[in-house]
Amino acid sequence: MSHVESILEERARQINAHIEKYIPRKFTEESLLFKIIRPRYRLDFEALNRAVSEPLWEFLDRGGKRWRPTLFLLVYEALGGENADALDLAIIPEVIHNGTLIADDIEDSSEMRRGKPCTYKIFGVDIAINLSQAMYFLPMIVLSEKGDRIPADRARRIYEIYVQEMINLSLGQAIDIAWHRGLVRAEDLTEEHYLQMCAYKTGTLARMAAKMAAALAGANDDVIEKMGRFAESLGIAFQIQDDILDIVGEEFAKGKGGIGMDITEGKLTLMVIYTLQRASQDDRNELLRILSMHTRDEDLKMRAIGIMKKYGAVEYAKEVASKLVEESWSIIDPILPTSEAKEKIKMLAEYLIQRKI
């Protein structure tokens, strides 16, 4: 196990414990949530546990890298933050992230997530939709609970970041859905289109984590924005690596239901866009035909993968991911004082674009 993976494992245990503090495995009258938002009448705890706690923790217990809250804590520490309450706030982007995965699986009609049937397959579409929406809001009770311990101007900035980034998240998801449903011409899309979609979709929660951490540490707006830009690039690079592993990473693909699930979903990845801009007319038409079929046929998926490999799309995507991280690191390197946390941020960035799962 790499040093970064051991850091992530340690942080994951801490983050899970703090999530459980606010969203327990079993709701009762003593749960913190109901001390902050008091019910007026009589709550049906069994209903809440069956429709919120049980499916939420079934999903969280499957694992996940927890790299976004880890980034939150490292940025906070690198900027001189010392408040132990940072661990509580670090759960915000992580709970939201897992909510987006549950929603994504419904929207993409996915079968598997983290090696098990998707949440909507186990608990039903209605419970999964409501749960995903609840997960967008539930972690924000952290700010209510912390109350006077966070200076008012910092709390206000954190709320502002949350609202802006949740809007961005919805925009990114809308673009991604429109693309894989064929609502726009794939041939008209450019690399810049893809990067902006990722900046909205996958970059958002990384950016949220870094910006919230910087705001909590009392950084000025310039530093907050630069840290957010760096984290956004990490999120985009992470997505590019996900796209790559979907077609070349057998171990990674097992958890999603097999190689080439992005092809089944008709996703327009950076590799697809790059290939469409360079392929012969016949190869371009064949790739578009396979993507439009939303096929699970292994031969057809391998045909699509072969076309992308033929034009060097995998190697190009790796280069883009590395360049994004290198360029964004050069922006924050001068503003972060030398520290162990800074070194860990750099190691985390390198890990996210080199991982195999």
C-alpha positions in Angstrom: 0.0 0.0 0.0 1.3 3.5 -0.9 1.8 6.2 1.6 -1.1 8.1 0.0 -3.4 5.1 0.3 -2.6 4.8 4.0 -3.3 8.5 4.5 -6.7 8.0 2.7 -7.5 5.0 4.8 -6.8 6.8 8.1 -8.8 9.8 7.0 -11.7 7.6 5.8 -12.2 6.2 9.3 -12.2 9.7 10.8 -14.6 11.0 8.1 -17.0 8.1 8.5 -17.1 8.6 12.3 -18.0 12.3 11.8 -20.6 11.5 9.1 -22.2 9.2 11.6 -22.3 12.0 14.2 -24.7 14.0 12.0 -26.4 11.2 10.0 -26.4 8.2 12.4 -26.9 4.6 11.4 -30.1 4.7 13.3 -32.1 7.8 14.0 -33.6 8.2 17.5 -35.0 11.1 19.5 -31.5 11.8 20.7 -30.0 12.2 17.2 -28.2 15.5 16.8 -30.2 16.4 13.7 -33.5 16.6 15.7 -31.9 18.7 18.3 -30.9 21.2 15.7 -34.1 20.9 13.6 -36.8 20.0 16.2 -39.9 18.1 14.9 -43.2 19.6 16.0 -45.2 16.4 16.2 -44.3 12.7 16.3 -41.5 11.3 14.1 -41.7 7.9 12.5 -38.2 6.8 13.1 -38.6 3.4 11.5 -39.6 5.0 8.3 -36.6 7.4 8.4 -34.2 4.5 9.2 -35.6 2.3 6.4 -35.6 5.1 3.8 -32.6 7.2 4.8 -30.1 5.7 7.3 -30.2 2.1 6.0 -29.7 2.8 2.3 -27.2 5.7 3.0 -24.9 3.6 5.2 -25.3 0.5 3.0 -23.8 2.7 0.3 -21.1 4.5 2.4 -19.9 1.2 3.8 -19.0 0.0 0.4 -15.9 2.2 0.6 -14.8 5.0 -1.6 -11.5 6.9 -1.5 -12.7 9.8 0.6 -10.1 12.0 -1.2 -12.2 15.1 -1.2 -12.5 15.4 2.6 -8.8 14.4 2.8 -8.0 17.3 0.4 -10.2 19.6 2.6 -8.2 18.7 5.7 -4.8 19.0 4.0 -5.6 22.4 2.5 -6.9 23.6 5.8 -3.8 22.5 7.6 -1.5 23.8 4.8 -3.1 27.3 5.2 -2.4 27.2 9.0 -5.8 26.1 10.2 -5.9 24.6 13.7 -9.6 24.2 14.5 -10.6 20.7 15.3 -14.0 21.4 13.9 -12.5 21.2 10.4 -13.2 17.4 10.5 -16.9 18.1 10.8 -17.0 20.5 7.9 -14.9 18.1 5.8 -17.9 15.7 5.6 -19.9 18.3 3.5 -18.4 17.6 0.1 -18.1 13.8 0.8 -21.8 13.3 1.7 -22.8 15.4 -1.3 -20.5 13.4 -3.6 -22.0 10.1 -2.5 -25.5 11.6 -3.1 -24.5 12.5 -6.7 -23.3 8.9 -7.3 -26.7 7.5 -6.2 -28.4 9.9 -8.5 -26.0 9.3 -11.4 -26.7 5.6 -11.3 -30.4 6.2 -11.7 -29.8 8.7 -14.6 -27.4 6.3 -16.3 -29.5 3.2 -15.7 -26.3 1.7 -14.2 -26.3 -1.8 -12.7 -23.3 -1.8 -10.4 -21.5 0.6 -8.1 -18.4 -0.3 -6.0 -18.9 -4.0 -6.7 -22.6 -4.2 -5.7 -26.0 -3.5 -7.3 -26.8 0.2 -7.4 -28.8 1.7 -4.5 -31.9 2.1 -6.6 -31.7 -1.5 -7.6 -31.8 -2.6 -3.9 -34.1 0.0 -2.3 -36.1 1.3 -5.2 -36.0 4.4 -7.4 -38.2 6.5 -5.1 -36.0 5.9 -2.1 -32.8 6.4 -4.0 -34.0 9.7 -5.6 -35.1 11.1 -2.3 -31.9 9.9 -0.5 -29.7 11.5 -3.1 -31.5 14.8 -2.7 -31.3 14.6 1.1 -27.6 14.0 0.9 -27.2 17.3 -0.9 -28.5 19.2 2.1 -28.0 17.1 5.3 -24.3 17.8 5.8 -24.9 21.5 5.9 -26.4 21.1 9.4 -22.7 21.1 10.5 -22.7 24.8 10.2 -25.8 25.1 12.3 -24.3 22.9 15.0 -21.0 24.7 15.1 -22.8 28.0 15.6 -20.5 30.6 17.3 -17.3 28.5 16.9 -17.0 29.7 13.3 -16.6 33.4 12.7 -19.7 34.8 11.0 -17.8 36.1 7.9 -16.2 32.7 7.3 -19.5 30.8 7.8 -21.2 33.2 5.3 -18.4 32.6 2.8 -18.8 28.8 3.2 -22.5 29.0 2.6 -21.9 31.1 -0.5 -19.4 28.6 -1.8 -21.9 25.8 -1.2 -24.7 27.5 -3.1 -22.5 28.4 -6.1 -21.0 24.9 -6.4 -24.3 23.1 -6.1 -25.5 25.2 -9.1 -22.4 24.2 -11.0 -22.9 20.6 -10.2 -26.4 20.6 -11.7 -25.1 22.3 -14.8 -22.4 19.8 -15.3 -24.8 16.9 -14.8 -27.2 18.4 -17.3 -24.5 18.8 -20.0 -23.3 15.2 -19.4 -26.9 13.8 -19.7 -27.6 15.8 -22.8 -24.4 14.5 -24.4 -24.9 10.8 -23.7 -28.6 11.0 -24.7 -27.5 12.4 -28.1 -29.2 15.7 -27.7 -26.2 17.5 -29.3 -24.0 16.6 -32.2 -20.9 14.8 -30.8 -18.8 16.0 -33.8 -19.4 19.7 -32.7 -17.8 19.2 -29.3 -14.3 20.2 -28.5 -11.8 19.4 -25.8 -12.7 22.8 -24.2 -16.3 21.7 -24.0 -15.3 18.5 -22.2 -13.1 20.3 -19.7 -15.8 22.7 -18.8 -18.3 19.9 -18.4 -15.9 18.2 -16.0 -15.1 21.4 -14.2 -18.8 21.7 -13.4 -19.4 18.0 -12.7 -16.4 16.3 -11.3 -14.4 19.4 -10.5 -17.1 21.0 -8.4 -16.9 18.9 -5.2 -13.1 19.0 -5.2 -13.3 22.8 -5.7 -15.9 23.0 -3.0 -13.7 21.1 -0.6 -10.6 23.3 -1.2 -12.5 26.6 -1.2 -14.4 25.8 2.0 -11.2 24.7 3.7 -9.4 27.9 2.7 -12.4 30.0 3.8 -12.5 28.2 7.1 -8.8 28.9 7.6 -9.4 32.6 7.1 -7.7 32.9 3.7 -8.4 35.9 1.5 -10.5 35.7 -1.7 -7.5 35.4 -4.0 -6.1 32.4 -2.1 -9.6 30.8 -1.9 -10.0 31.1 -5.7 -6.5 29.8 -6.4 -7.0 26.8 -4.1 -10.3 26.1 -5.8 -8.8 26.3 -9.3 -6.1 23.7 -8.2 -8.7 21.4 -6.8 -10.9 21.8 -9.9 -8.0 20.6 -12.0 -7.6 17.6 -9.7 -11.2 16.8 -10.1 -11.0 17.0 -13.9 -7.8 14.9 -14.0 -9.5 12.4 -11.7 -12.4 12.1 -14.1 -10.1 11.7 -17.1 -8.3 8.9 -15.2 -11.7 7.3 -14.5 -12.5 7.5 -18.2 -9.2 5.8 -19.1 -9.6 3.1 -16.5 -13.1 2.4 -17.8 -11.6 1.1 -21.0 -8.2 -0.3 -20.0 -8.5 -1.0 -16.2 -9.9 -4.5 -15.7 -9.8 -4.3 -11.9 -11.4 -0.8 -11.9 -14.1 -1.9 -14.3 -15.2 -4.9 -12.2 -16.7 -2.5 -9.7 -18.8 -0.8 -12.4 -20.0 -4.0 -14.1 -17.3 -4.5 -16.7 -15.0 -2.9 -19.2 -16.4 -0.1 -21.4 -19.5 0.9 -19.3 -19.0 4.5 -20.5 -19.5 3.1 -24.0 -22.7 1.4 -23.0 -23.9 4.7 -21.5 -22.9 6.6 -24.7 -20.6 8.9 -22.8 -18.6 11.5 -24.7 -15.3 11.3 -22.9 -12.2 13.3 -23.8 -10.9 10.2 -25.6 -14.1 10.0 -27.7 -14.0 13.7 -28.6 -10.2 13.5 -29.4 -10.8 10.5 -31.7 -13.8 12.0 -33.5 -11.7 15.0 -34.4 -8.9 12.9 -35.9 -10.5 9.6 -37.2 -11.3 8.7 -40.7 -14.9 9.1 -41.8 -15.5 5.4 -41.5 -14.0 5.1 -38.1 -15.8 8.2 -36.9 -19.1 6.9 -38.1 -18.5 3.5 -36.5 -17.6 4.9 -33.2 -20.7 7.2 -33.2 -22.8 4.2 -34.2 -21.6 2.1 -31.3 -22.1 4.9 -28.8 -25.6 5.5 -30.0 -26.5 1.9 -29.5 -25.9 1.9 -25.7 -24.8 -1.7 -26.2 -23.5 -4.2 -23.7 -22.1 -6.4 -26.4 -18.4 -7.0 -25.6 -17.3 -7.3 -29.2 -18.9 -3.9 -30.1 -17.4 -2.2 -27.0 -13.9 -3.6 -27.8 -14.4 -2.3 -31.4 -15.0 1.2 -30.0 -12.1 0.9 -27.7 -9.9 -0.3 -30.6 -10.8 2.8 -32.6 -9.9 5.1 -29.8 -6.6 3.4 -29.2 -5.8 3.5 -32.9 -5.7 7.3 -32.8 -3.7 7.5 -29.5 -6.6 8.8 -27.5 -5.6 7.0 -24.3 -2.0 8.4 -24.3 -3.4 11.9 -25.1 -5.9 11.8 -22.2 -3.1 10.8 -19.8 -1.0 13.8 -21.1 -3.9 16.2 -20.5 -4.5 15.0 -17.0 -0.8 15.3 -16.1 -0.5 18.8 -17.6 -3.7 20.0 -15.8 -2.3 19.0 -12.4 1.2 20.3 -13.1 0.0 23.7 -14.3 -2.5 24.1 -11.4 0.2 23.1 -8.9 2.4 25.9 -10.2 -0.3 28.4 -9.1 -0.6 27.3 -5.5 3.0 26.3 -4.9 4.1 29.9 -4.2 1.2 30.6 -1.9 1.6 27.6 0.4 4.4 27.7 3.0 6.6 24.6 3.2 4.9 22.0 5.4 4.1 18.3 5.6 0.5 19.1 4.6 1.7 20.8 1.4 3.8 17.7 0.5 0.8 15.5 1.1 -1.3 17.6 -1.2 1.3 17.1 -3.9 1.4 13.4 -3.3 -2.4 13.1 -3.4 -2.5 15.0 -6.7 0.1 12.6 -8.3 -1.8 9.6 -6.9 -5.1 10.6 -8.3 -3.8 10.6 -11.9 -1.7 7.4 -11.5 -4.1 5.1 -9.7 -5.2 1.8 -11.2 -8.5 1.6 -9.3 
